Amino acid sequence: MAKLYFRYGAMNSGKSTALMQVAHNYEEQGMRVLIVKPQVDTKGGERLISRLGVSRTADLVAPADLDVFKAIEADLQANEQKLACVLCDESQFFTPEQAEQLFMVTVELNVPVICYGLRSDFSLKGFPGSTRLLELAHTIEEMKTICTCGRKAICNTRKVNGEFVFEGAQVAIDGEGKVEYVSTCPQCYFEKRRAFYANKNH
């Protein structure tokens, strides 16, 4: 039986790199994969970008109103070669409905789906797509990374113009408009958050 996997981790935990490695492994065995990314993730355009410098073009860039189940079903019907796996990057940006559609790909089409993404945003709130994936996935796996202090990093901390910020819209794409993200442990996260509000209130 095909399964839905959700592999989550903080920024810099190697999610996109791991996805491309999995794709390479399948393709080296002569198997076909379909790589999907949400359209809202404008970083790299139609390409997946890894911090290691590896990149490749997505097969499907999904706008928020796309039924990804129907898109994948149409791909199966249009290709003679069997689809071995669907690989999804930046999965936190899928809508909850699209997360359900990816789940149904495993149920109805019997194709495994591996989703890579963030669990929560820079204010420690869950992304709607990630929350639904956590509720539905057959298998949930954490990809680990470390904070600058050496502890395990589970928080995504946003910087704008080099300064840590703790207010703003949930979605701000890394690398656009002087936005960047740093993975931190909870201790460092709250230390920086306290400093942010202390400076703001002065």
C-alpha positions as CSV (number, residue, x, y, z in Angstrom):
1,M,0.0,0.0,0.0
2,A,1.3,3.4,-0.9
3,K,1.9,5.9,1.9
4,L,2.0,9.6,2.5
5,Y,5.2,10.7,4.2
6,F,5.7,14.1,5.8
7,R,9.4,14.9,6.4
8,Y,9.6,18.2,8.3
9,G,12.5,20.2,9.7
10,A,13.6,23.7,10.5
11,M,15.3,25.8,7.8
12,N,18.7,24.4,6.8
13,S,17.8,20.8,7.7
14,G,18.5,19.7,4.1
15,K,14.9,19.1,3.0
16,S,15.3,20.2,-0.7
17,T,18.6,18.5,-0.9
18,A,17.2,15.2,0.5
19,L,14.2,15.4,-2.0
20,M,16.6,15.8,-5.0
21,Q,18.7,12.9,-3.7
22,V,15.6,10.7,-3.4
23,A,14.6,11.7,-7.0
24,H,18.1,10.9,-8.2
25,N,18.0,7.5,-6.5
26,Y,14.7,6.6,-8.2
27,E,15.8,7.8,-11.6
28,E,19.1,6.0,-11.4
29,Q,17.0,2.8,-11.1
30,G,15.1,3.8,-14.3
31,M,12.0,4.8,-12.3
32,R,9.9,8.0,-12.9
33,V,9.1,10.6,-10.3
34,L,7.0,13.7,-10.3
35,I,8.3,16.7,-8.4
36,V,5.7,19.2,-7.2
37,K,6.1,22.6,-5.6
38,P,3.5,25.2,-4.5
39,Q,3.3,28.3,-6.7
40,V,3.4,30.6,-3.7
41,D,7.0,29.6,-3.2
42,T,8.5,32.0,-5.7
43,K,12.1,31.3,-4.7
44,G,13.8,29.9,-7.7
45,G,10.7,30.2,-9.9
46,E,10.0,26.7,-11.3
47,R,13.2,25.4,-9.9
48,L,13.9,23.7,-6.5
49,I,16.9,25.4,-4.9
50,S,19.1,23.7,-2.3
51,R,21.4,25.7,0.0
52,L,24.1,23.3,-1.2
53,G,23.8,24.7,-4.7
54,V,21.9,21.8,-6.2
55,S,18.8,22.6,-8.2
56,R,16.3,21.1,-10.6
57,T,13.1,22.0,-12.3
58,A,9.8,21.0,-10.8
59,D,7.5,19.0,-13.0
60,L,4.4,20.7,-11.6
61,V,4.1,24.2,-10.0
62,A,0.8,24.2,-8.2
63,P,-1.3,27.3,-7.7
64,A,-3.5,27.3,-4.6
65,D,-6.6,26.5,-6.5
66,L,-5.2,23.5,-8.4
67,D,-6.6,20.0,-7.6
68,V,-3.3,18.2,-7.3
69,F,-5.0,14.8,-7.2
70,K,-6.6,15.5,-10.7
71,A,-3.2,16.8,-12.0
72,I,-1.4,13.7,-10.9
73,E,-4.1,11.4,-12.2
74,A,-3.9,13.2,-15.6
75,D,-0.1,12.7,-15.5
76,L,-0.6,9.0,-14.9
77,Q,-3.0,8.7,-17.8
78,A,-0.7,10.7,-20.2
79,N,2.5,8.7,-19.5
80,E,3.1,5.1,-20.3
81,Q,5.8,4.7,-17.7
82,K,4.5,4.0,-14.2
83,L,4.9,6.8,-11.7
84,A,7.1,5.5,-8.8
85,C,6.7,8.4,-6.4
86,V,5.5,12.0,-6.0
87,L,8.0,14.3,-4.3
88,C,6.7,17.6,-2.9
89,D,9.0,20.5,-1.8
90,E,8.0,23.5,0.4
91,S,4.9,21.5,1.4
92,Q,3.9,23.9,4.1
93,F,2.6,26.2,1.4
94,F,0.0,23.7,0.1
95,T,-3.6,24.4,1.1
96,P,-5.2,21.9,3.6
97,E,-7.3,20.8,0.6
98,Q,-4.2,20.0,-1.4
99,A,-2.7,18.1,1.5
100,E,-5.9,16.0,1.5
101,Q,-5.6,15.5,-2.3
102,L,-2.0,14.3,-1.9
103,F,-3.2,11.8,0.7
104,M,-5.8,10.6,-1.7
105,V,-3.1,10.0,-4.3
106,T,-1.8,7.3,-2.0
107,V,-5.2,5.9,-1.3
108,E,-6.9,6.0,-4.8
109,L,-3.9,6.0,-7.2
110,N,-1.6,3.8,-5.0
111,V,1.4,6.2,-5.6
112,P,3.7,7.0,-2.7
113,V,3.9,10.7,-1.8
114,I,6.8,12.2,0.1
115,C,6.3,15.8,1.3
116,Y,9.1,18.0,2.7
117,G,8.4,21.2,4.5
118,L,8.3,23.3,7.6
119,R,6.1,22.4,10.5
120,S,5.7,25.9,11.9
121,D,6.4,29.5,10.9
122,F,8.6,32.2,12.4
123,S,6.0,32.9,15.2
124,L,5.8,29.2,16.1
125,K,2.3,28.8,14.5
126,G,1.6,25.9,12.2
127,F,1.2,26.4,8.5
128,P,-2.3,25.2,7.5
129,G,-0.9,22.8,4.9
130,S,1.6,21.3,7.3
131,T,-1.0,20.9,10.1
132,R,-3.2,18.9,7.7
133,L,-0.2,16.8,6.6
134,L,0.6,16.0,10.2
135,E,-3.0,14.9,10.7
136,L,-3.0,12.7,7.6
137,A,0.4,11.3,6.9
138,H,1.0,7.6,7.4
139,T,4.6,8.3,8.4
140,I,6.0,11.5,10.0
141,E,9.8,12.0,10.1
142,E,11.8,14.9,11.6
143,M,14.9,16.1,9.8
144,K,17.3,17.6,12.3
145,T,19.6,20.6,12.2
146,I,21.5,22.6,14.9
147,C,21.4,26.1,16.3
148,T,24.5,28.4,16.3
149,C,24.7,27.6,20.1
150,G,25.0,23.8,19.3
151,R,21.6,22.8,20.6
152,K,18.9,21.2,18.3
153,A,17.2,23.8,16.2
154,I,13.4,23.5,15.9
155,C,12.4,27.1,15.4
156,N,12.5,29.2,12.2
157,T,13.5,32.8,13.1
158,R,13.0,35.6,10.5
159,K,15.4,38.3,9.8
160,V,14.6,41.4,7.7
161,N,17.6,43.7,6.7
162,G,19.8,41.6,9.1
163,E,17.5,42.2,12.1
164,F,15.4,39.5,13.8
165,V,11.7,40.3,13.6
166,F,8.7,38.6,15.3
167,E,5.8,40.4,13.6
168,G,4.5,40.3,10.1
169,A,2.7,38.1,7.5
170,Q,3.1,34.3,7.8
171,V,4.5,34.0,4.3
172,A,7.6,35.9,3.4
173,I,9.9,34.1,0.9
174,D,13.5,33.5,1.9
175,G,15.8,35.7,-0.1
176,E,13.1,38.2,-1.3
177,G,13.1,41.8,0.0
178,K,16.0,41.3,2.4
179,V,14.2,38.4,4.1
180,E,16.2,35.5,5.5
181,Y,15.6,32.7,8.0
182,V,17.8,31.3,10.7
183,S,17.2,28.0,12.5
184,T,17.4,28.3,16.3
185,C,16.8,26.3,19.4
186,P,13.8,27.5,21.6
187,Q,16.2,29.1,24.1
188,C,17.8,31.3,21.5
189,Y,14.5,32.0,19.8
190,F,12.9,33.4,23.0
191,E,16.1,35.3,23.9
192,K,15.9,37.1,20.5
193,R,12.2,37.6,20.8
194,R,12.5,39.2,24.2
195,A,15.2,41.5,22.8
196,F,13.0,42.4,19.8
197,Y,10.1,43.5,22.1
198,A,12.4,45.3,24.5
199,N,13.8,47.4,21.7
200,K,10.4,48.0,20.2
201,N,9.0,49.3,23.5
202,H,11.8,51.8,24.1
